[in-house]
Amino acid sequence: MDAVRGGAWRRTMTPRLYVIGLVVENMAASLAFYRRLGLAIPPEADAEVHVEAPLPGGLRLAWDTIDVIRSFDLHWTPPAGGHRISLAFARLPAT
């Protein structure tokens, strides 16, 4: 029985939502939208291919261009229906 099925991972980490990732075609347009919502994102970020902004409670919002995603997943294609949000969890010590 491996560690996951055996439950060992439950004793060594507690999942915590850490990053919400957005895949964007137009970084500047996406960042402009989130600035209108009140996020403090510097104007020079418009030219970047990866951007992160802290949110309350330690959560981060991240934007990546399609080219960045394809740099580590050559066969990535946009999902049908247009949804482009991913979730990432940080590993915390067990309490």
C-alpha positions, 0 to 999 in steps of 0.5 A: 500500500502506498503512502497516499492510500495508507494515509501517511500524507494526512499526517504530514501535511494539511492542504491549504488553498494557496494560488488561483491561477488564470491563463490569459491571452491578453495580460494587459486587458486582464490586469486592467480588469482586476485593477478596476476591482481594486487589486494593486498591480503595477502598470509594468506588469502588463508586459510580463508573462507571469504576474502574481498579486497577494490577496487577503488571508495569504491567498495569491492570484496569478496570471500566466500567458498561454505561452508560459503554460505551453512552456511546461505542457506542450500539448495544452489547449484552452478548455472547451467553454472558456474556463481557465482557472486552476487551484494550487495548494501549499503544504503546511505542517500537520498540527 
